[in-house]
Amino acid sequence: MFAIENYASFVMAILAFQAIPGPGTLAILNATARGGVRAGMGAVLGTLLGDAVFMLAAVAGLAAVMSAHPVLFQALQWFGAAYLCWMGFQLLRATVSDEVTPAASTASAAVYLRRALAVSFTNPKVVLFFVAFFPLFLRPDSSRMTLVAMMLHVTVLSFLYQALLVLVGNAMALRLRGLPLARTVATRLAGVSLIGFGVKLAANQR
């Protein structure tokens, strides 16, 4: 279908990749918990934009450029690790409010979009992932439209999964609204997790 080899496996691989918790997932859940559905969907859009840039870069051959210039790749990794740690420390220091008003939710949507986009850009290895992933499902006679179809599949399936993540996360946040201690613990855990991702990314450079 769509000239994609092993179509069913391709779709399942995308869903499996989405199900693996990562910095983007944490950014979406944190935005939802702190700002509601609007903020969560803003984070989803930021994550999707980041993935779209990486997919386009992968197709355009940016991965080859980064492989030829390891210093640039390493600089991006160090920046990404530092940014993730910085966001984690911000969550550890953040004051968790007892209630999120509609106005705050509306105002925070654009902010969380930018934050999620920045988190997406902190992992340049995603470019290499797409470079390795796409060829697995390409036929020898595949055209450029096949690559376009593959990128659209990744975007649409990612949106559906992440939107569901926002709805489930928001339902949980509403249940925890009357439990400020639980919300504080959840926020602190998100901060520790982001720091952990940053440290792991830095360690992988050795």
Contacts in CASP RR format, 6 or more apart in sequence:
PFRMAT RR
TARGET T0000
AUTHOR 0000-0000-0000
METHOD contacts of the structure
MODEL  1
MFAIENYASFVMAILAFQAIPGPGTLAILNATARGGVRAGMGAVLGTLLG
DAVFMLAAVAGLAAVMSAHPVLFQALQWFGAAYLCWMGFQLLRATVSDEV
TPAASTASAAVYLRRALAVSFTNPKVVLFFVAFFPLFLRPDSSRMTLVAM
MLHVTVLSFLYQALLVLVGNAMALRLRGLPLARTVATRLAGVSLIGFGVK
LAANQR
1 7 0 8 1.000
2 146 0 8 1.000
2 149 0 8 1.000
2 150 0 8 1.000
2 153 0 8 1.000
3 139 0 8 1.000
3 142 0 8 1.000
3 143 0 8 1.000
3 145 0 8 1.000
3 146 0 8 1.000
3 149 0 8 1.000
4 10 0 8 1.000
4 137 0 8 1.000
4 138 0 8 1.000
4 146 0 8 1.000
4 149 0 8 1.000
4 150 0 8 1.000
4 153 0 8 1.000
5 136 0 8 1.000
5 137 0 8 1.000
5 138 0 8 1.000
5 139 0 8 1.000
5 142 0 8 1.000
6 136 0 8 1.000
6 137 0 8 1.000
7 137 0 8 1.000
9 137 0 8 1.000
10 137 0 8 1.000
10 150 0 8 1.000
10 153 0 8 1.000
11 153 0 8 1.000
11 157 0 8 1.000
13 133 0 8 1.000
13 136 0 8 1.000
14 153 0 8 1.000
14 154 0 8 1.000
14 157 0 8 1.000
14 158 0 8 1.000
15 157 0 8 1.000
15 161 0 8 1.000
18 157 0 8 1.000
18 158 0 8 1.000
18 161 0 8 1.000
18 162 0 8 1.000
19 161 0 8 1.000
22 197 0 8 1.000
23 84 0 8 1.000
23 119 0 8 1.000
23 120 0 8 1.000
23 122 0 8 1.000
23 123 0 8 1.000
23 194 0 8 1.000
23 197 0 8 1.000
24 43 0 8 1.000
24 47 0 8 1.000
24 116 0 8 1.000
24 119 0 8 1.000
24 120 0 8 1.000
25 165 0 8 1.000
26 190 0 8 1.000
26 191 0 8 1.000
26 193 0 8 1.000
26 194 0 8 1.000
26 197 0 8 1.000
27 43 0 8 1.000
27 47 0 8 1.000
27 112 0 8 1.000
27 115 0 8 1.000
27 116 0 8 1.000
27 119 0 8 1.000
28 40 0 8 1.000
28 43 0 8 1.000
28 44 0 8 1.000
28 47 0 8 1.000
28 116 0 8 1.000
28 162 0 8 1.000
28 165 0 8 1.000
28 166 0 8 1.000
29 165 0 8 1.000
29 169 0 8 1.000
29 190 0 8 1.000
30 43 0 8 1.000
30 91 0 8 1.000
30 187 0 8 1.000
30 190 0 8 1.000
31 39 0 8 1.000
31 40 0 8 1.000
31 42 0 8 1.000
31 43 0 8 1.000
31 108 0 8 1.000
31 112 0 8 1.000
31 115 0 8 1.000
31 116 0 8 1.000
32 39 0 8 1.000
32 40 0 8 1.000
32 43 0 8 1.000
32 165 0 8 1.000
32 166 0 8 1.000
32 169 0 8 1.000
32 170 0 8 1.000
32 173 0 8 1.000
33 169 0 8 1.000
33 172 0 8 1.000
33 173 0 8 1.000
33 176 0 8 1.000
33 183 0 8 1.000
33 186 0 8 1.000
33 187 0 8 1.000
33 190 0 8 1.000
34 96 0 8 1.000
34 100 0 8 1.000
34 108 0 8 1.000
34 112 0 8 1.000
34 187 0 8 1.000
35 100 0 8 1.000
35 104 0 8 1.000
35 105 0 8 1.000
35 108 0 8 1.000
35 112 0 8 1.000
36 100 0 8 1.000
36 105 0 8 1.000
36 170 0 8 1.000
36 173 0 8 1.000
37 105 0 8 1.000
37 166 0 8 1.000
37 167 0 8 1.000
37 170 0 8 1.000
38 105 0 8 1.000
38 106 0 8 1.000
38 108 0 8 1.000
38 109 0 8 1.000
39 105 0 8 1.000
39 108 0 8 1.000
39 109 0 8 1.000
39 111 0 8 1.000
39 112 0 8 1.000
40 109 0 8 1.000
40 112 0 8 1.000
40 166 0 8 1.000
40 170 0 8 1.000
41 109 0 8 1.000
41 163 0 8 1.000
41 166 0 8 1.000
42 109 0 8 1.000
42 110 0 8 1.000
42 112 0 8 1.000
42 113 0 8 1.000
42 116 0 8 1.000
43 112 0 8 1.000
43 113 0 8 1.000
43 115 0 8 1.000
43 116 0 8 1.000
43 166 0 8 1.000
44 116 0 8 1.000
44 159 0 8 1.000
44 162 0 8 1.000
44 163 0 8 1.000
44 165 0 8 1.000
44 166 0 8 1.000
45 113 0 8 1.000
45 116 0 8 1.000
46 113 0 8 1.000
46 114 0 8 1.000
46 116 0 8 1.000
46 117 0 8 1.000
46 120 0 8 1.000
47 116 0 8 1.000
47 117 0 8 1.000
47 119 0 8 1.000
47 120 0 8 1.000
47 158 0 8 1.000
47 162 0 8 1.000
48 155 0 8 1.000
48 158 0 8 1.000
48 159 0 8 1.000
48 162 0 8 1.000
49 113 0 8 1.000
49 117 0 8 1.000
49 120 0 8 1.000
50 117 0 8 1.000
50 120 0 8 1.000
50 121 0 8 1.000
51 120 0 8 1.000
51 126 0 8 1.000
51 154 0 8 1.000
51 155 0 8 1.000
51 158 0 8 1.000
52 151 0 8 1.000
52 155 0 8 1.000
53 120 0 8 1.000
53 121 0 8 1.000
54 120 0 8 1.000
54 126 0 8 1.000
54 127 0 8 1.000
54 130 0 8 1.000
55 130 0 8 1.000
55 151 0 8 1.000
55 154 0 8 1.000
56 151 0 8 1.000
57 63 0 8 1.000
57 127 0 8 1.000
58 127 0 8 1.000
58 128 0 8 1.000
58 130 0 8 1.000
58 131 0 8 1.000
58 134 0 8 1.000
59 130 0 8 1.000
59 134 0 8 1.000
59 147 0 8 1.000
59 151 0 8 1.000
61 131 0 8 1.000
62 127 0 8 1.000
63 127 0 8 1.000
63 128 0 8 1.000
63 130 0 8 1.000
63 131 0 8 1.000
65 72 0 8 1.000
66 72 0 8 1.000
66 73 0 8 1.000
66 76 0 8 1.000
66 124 0 8 1.000
66 127 0 8 1.000
66 128 0 8 1.000
67 73 0 8 1.000
73 124 0 8 1.000
74 205 0 8 1.000
76 124 0 8 1.000
77 124 0 8 1.000
77 125 0 8 1.000
77 201 0 8 1.000
77 202 0 8 1.000
77 204 0 8 1.000
77 205 0 8 1.000
78 202 0 8 1.000
78 205 0 8 1.000
79 122 0 8 1.000
80 121 0 8 1.000
80 122 0 8 1.000
80 123 0 8 1.000
80 198 0 8 1.000
80 201 0 8 1.000
81 122 0 8 1.000
81 198 0 8 1.000
81 199 0 8 1.000
81 201 0 8 1.000
81 202 0 8 1.000
82 198 0 8 1.000
83 118 0 8 1.000
83 119 0 8 1.000
83 122 0 8 1.000
84 119 0 8 1.000
84 122 0 8 1.000
84 194 0 8 1.000
84 195 0 8 1.000
84 196 0 8 1.000
84 197 0 8 1.000
84 198 0 8 1.000
84 201 0 8 1.000
85 194 0 8 1.000
85 195 0 8 1.000
85 196 0 8 1.000
85 198 0 8 1.000
85 199 0 8 1.000
87 115 0 8 1.000
87 119 0 8 1.000
87 191 0 8 1.000
87 194 0 8 1.000
88 190 0 8 1.000
88 191 0 8 1.000
88 192 0 8 1.000
88 194 0 8 1.000
88 195 0 8 1.000
89 191 0 8 1.000
89 195 0 8 1.000
90 191 0 8 1.000
91 187 0 8 1.000
91 188 0 8 1.000
91 190 0 8 1.000
91 191 0 8 1.000
91 194 0 8 1.000
92 188 0 8 1.000
92 191 0 8 1.000
92 192 0 8 1.000
92 195 0 8 1.000
94 187 0 8 1.000
96 180 0 8 1.000
96 183 0 8 1.000
96 184 0 8 1.000
96 187 0 8 1.000
98 177 0 8 1.000
98 178 0 8 1.000
98 180 0 8 1.000
99 177 0 8 1.000
100 177 0 8 1.000
120 126 0 8 1.000
122 198 0 8 1.000
122 201 0 8 1.000
123 201 0 8 1.000
134 147 0 8 1.000
134 150 0 8 1.000
137 150 0 8 1.000
138 146 0 8 1.000
138 147 0 8 1.000
139 146 0 8 1.000
173 183 0 8 1.000
176 182 0 8 1.000
176 183 0 8 1.000
176 186 0 8 1.000
177 183 0 8 1.000
END
